[in-house]
């Protein structure tokens, strides 16, 4: 893989089979070079690694990290470990875009007993509350045990954990219709106006 020093690099954590065109629109321009990272070598990532240990990646190597529905696959005590690794491989002015399930938004469905009712359809098929809480059943039954979910997060818990794990600036938005959280975080202290500008470009409106 060639590196163009004039192009910013984004580390796509837990990329699976996804490619740049499936990342948020802000990352799809020629401004960004995607580097794919996954624990599963069968998806042919550029880097095969567990996000809890990115020692194969140098410090401050990336301008951004994109992590979609990965953090829920580690235990609660490992979440700060992952986030500290993310902060380490980011440049101080780089930023993290992270999305994960919002367990708070599941409250109504679960209180109504709708544990197995499909809540929405993903590329992997119908998703129920049980899949959001404990992991996609079809993937786990196919032997992909690393797809199990081991932790649940709310917006406030995620922001607080980011702040305690090497990110001086962070914000989080809820997407209740998609049962999702979206966070934006930067290792160094950043003006609110800059955070909001990045939010508008890289997070859902």
C-alpha positions as CSV (number, residue, x, y, z in Angstrom):
1,X,0.0,0.0,0.0
2,X,1.5,3.3,-1.0
3,X,1.3,6.4,1.2
4,X,0.7,9.9,-0.2
5,X,2.0,12.4,2.4
6,X,-0.5,15.0,1.2
7,X,-3.5,12.8,1.9
8,X,-4.9,12.3,5.4
9,X,-5.1,8.8,6.7
10,X,-8.1,7.3,8.5
11,X,-7.8,4.0,10.3
12,X,-11.0,2.0,9.7
13,X,-11.3,-0.2,12.8
14,X,-13.3,-3.4,12.6
15,X,-13.9,-2.8,8.9
16,X,-15.2,-6.2,8.1
17,X,-15.9,-6.4,4.4
18,X,-16.8,-2.6,4.3
19,X,-14.8,-0.2,2.1
20,X,-14.3,3.5,2.0
21,X,-17.6,4.1,0.1
22,X,-19.5,2.6,3.1
23,X,-17.9,5.0,5.6
24,X,-19.5,8.3,6.6
25,X,-19.6,10.7,3.6
26,X,-17.0,13.0,5.2
27,X,-14.4,10.2,4.8
28,X,-15.3,9.3,1.2
29,X,-13.5,12.2,-0.5
30,X,-10.0,12.0,-2.1
31,X,-8.8,13.9,1.0
32,X,-8.7,10.6,2.9
33,X,-6.8,7.4,2.5
34,X,-8.5,4.5,4.2
35,X,-6.4,1.9,6.1
36,X,-8.5,-1.1,6.9
37,X,-8.0,-2.9,10.3
38,X,-9.9,-6.0,11.4
39,X,-9.4,-9.0,13.7
40,X,-10.7,-11.3,10.9
41,X,-8.0,-12.0,8.2
42,X,-10.7,-13.3,5.9
43,X,-11.9,-9.8,5.1
44,X,-8.4,-9.0,3.8
45,X,-7.7,-5.9,5.9
46,X,-4.5,-3.9,5.6
47,X,-3.8,-4.6,9.3
48,X,-4.9,-7.7,11.1
49,X,-5.1,-6.7,14.8
50,X,-7.3,-6.8,17.9
51,X,-8.3,-3.3,18.8
52,X,-7.3,-3.9,22.4
53,X,-3.7,-4.1,21.2
54,X,-2.7,-2.0,18.2
55,X,1.0,-2.2,19.0
56,X,1.6,-2.9,15.3
57,X,0.6,0.7,14.7
58,X,3.0,3.5,15.5
59,X,2.1,6.4,17.9
60,X,0.4,9.4,16.2
61,X,0.2,7.5,12.9
62,X,-3.4,8.6,11.9
63,X,-5.4,11.7,11.3
64,X,-8.6,10.0,12.1
65,X,-10.2,6.7,13.3
66,X,-13.5,5.4,12.3
67,X,-15.0,2.6,14.5
68,X,-18.5,1.4,13.7
69,X,-20.1,-1.1,16.1
70,X,-16.9,-2.5,17.6
71,X,-16.6,-1.2,21.2
72,X,-19.5,-3.2,22.4
73,X,-17.6,-6.4,21.6
74,X,-15.2,-6.0,24.6
75,X,-15.9,-6.2,28.3
76,X,-16.6,-3.0,30.3
77,X,-13.1,-3.0,31.9
78,X,-11.6,-3.2,28.4
79,X,-13.4,-0.2,26.9
80,X,-10.8,2.3,28.3
81,X,-8.0,0.0,27.1
82,X,-9.4,0.2,23.5
83,X,-10.0,4.0,23.7
84,X,-6.5,4.6,25.0
85,X,-5.1,2.7,22.1
86,X,-7.2,4.8,19.8
87,X,-5.9,8.0,21.4
88,X,-2.3,6.7,21.1
89,X,-2.4,6.1,17.4
90,X,-4.1,9.4,16.7
91,X,-2.2,12.6,16.1
92,X,-3.0,15.1,18.9
93,X,-5.2,17.1,16.5
94,X,-6.7,13.9,15.0
95,X,-10.2,12.7,15.8
96,X,-12.2,9.6,16.5
97,X,-15.6,8.9,15.0
98,X,-17.3,6.1,16.9
99,X,-20.7,4.6,16.7
100,X,-22.2,1.8,18.8
101,X,-25.5,0.7,20.2
102,X,-27.5,3.0,22.5
103,X,-28.8,0.7,25.2
104,X,-30.9,3.5,26.6
105,X,-33.1,3.6,23.5
106,X,-33.9,-0.1,23.9
107,X,-35.7,0.5,27.2
108,X,-39.2,0.9,25.7
109,X,-38.9,-2.2,23.4
110,X,-37.7,-4.4,26.3
111,X,-40.3,-3.1,28.7
112,X,-42.9,-4.1,26.2
113,X,-41.5,-7.6,26.0
114,X,-40.3,-7.1,22.4
115,X,-37.0,-8.9,22.9
116,X,-37.2,-10.9,19.7
117,X,-39.2,-8.6,17.5
118,X,-37.2,-7.1,14.6
119,X,-36.6,-3.4,15.3
120,X,-34.9,-2.6,12.0
121,X,-33.2,-4.3,9.1
122,X,-29.4,-4.2,8.6
123,X,-27.2,-5.5,5.8
124,X,-26.9,-8.7,8.0
125,X,-30.7,-9.0,8.2
126,X,-33.4,-8.2,10.8
127,X,-32.1,-6.9,14.1
128,X,-33.9,-7.4,17.4
129,X,-33.3,-6.1,20.9
130,X,-31.6,-9.4,21.8
131,X,-29.1,-8.8,19.0
132,X,-28.3,-5.3,20.1
133,X,-27.8,-6.3,23.7
134,X,-25.8,-9.5,23.2
135,X,-24.7,-9.7,19.6
136,X,-25.9,-10.7,16.2
137,X,-27.3,-14.3,16.8
138,X,-26.7,-15.5,13.2
139,X,-23.0,-14.4,13.2
140,X,-22.4,-16.0,16.6
141,X,-24.1,-19.2,15.7
142,X,-21.9,-19.3,12.6
143,X,-18.8,-19.5,14.9
144,X,-17.9,-15.8,15.0
145,X,-17.8,-15.7,18.7
146,X,-16.0,-12.3,18.7
147,X,-19.3,-10.8,17.5
148,X,-20.8,-11.3,20.9
149,X,-21.7,-8.0,22.7
150,X,-20.1,-7.7,26.2
151,X,-21.0,-4.2,27.3
152,X,-23.8,-1.6,26.9
153,X,-23.3,2.1,26.8
154,X,-25.3,5.3,27.1
155,X,-24.3,8.7,25.8
156,X,-23.1,10.0,29.1
157,X,-21.2,6.9,30.0
158,X,-19.5,7.0,26.6
159,X,-18.5,10.6,26.9
160,X,-17.2,10.1,30.4
161,X,-15.2,7.1,29.4
162,X,-13.7,8.9,26.5
163,X,-12.7,11.8,28.8
164,X,-11.0,9.3,31.2
165,X,-9.2,7.5,28.4
166,X,-7.0,10.2,26.7
167,X,-9.5,12.4,24.9
168,X,-9.6,15.9,26.1
169,X,-12.6,16.9,23.9
170,X,-15.6,14.7,23.2
171,X,-19.3,14.9,22.3
172,X,-22.0,12.3,21.7
173,X,-25.3,12.3,19.9
174,X,-28.1,9.8,20.1
175,X,-29.9,8.4,17.1
176,X,-32.9,6.7,18.8
177,X,-34.6,5.5,15.6
178,X,-31.4,3.5,14.8
179,X,-30.8,2.6,18.5
180,X,-27.3,4.1,18.0
181,X,-24.8,6.5,19.6
182,X,-22.3,8.6,17.6
183,X,-19.3,10.1,19.3
184,X,-16.6,12.5,18.1
185,X,-13.5,12.8,20.2
186,X,-10.1,14.5,20.0
187,X,-7.0,13.8,22.1
188,X,-6.2,17.5,22.7
189,X,-8.4,20.2,24.1
190,X,-10.4,21.7,21.2
191,X,-12.6,24.7,20.7
192,X,-16.3,23.9,20.8
193,X,-16.7,25.5,17.4
194,X,-14.2,23.0,15.9
195,X,-16.0,20.1,17.5
196,X,-19.3,21.2,16.0
197,X,-17.7,21.7,12.6
198,X,-16.4,18.2,12.6
199,X,-19.7,16.9,13.9
200,X,-21.5,18.5,11.0
201,X,-19.2,16.9,8.5
202,X,-18.6,13.4,10.0
203,X,-21.7,12.6,12.2
204,X,-25.3,12.1,11.1
205,X,-27.3,15.3,11.0
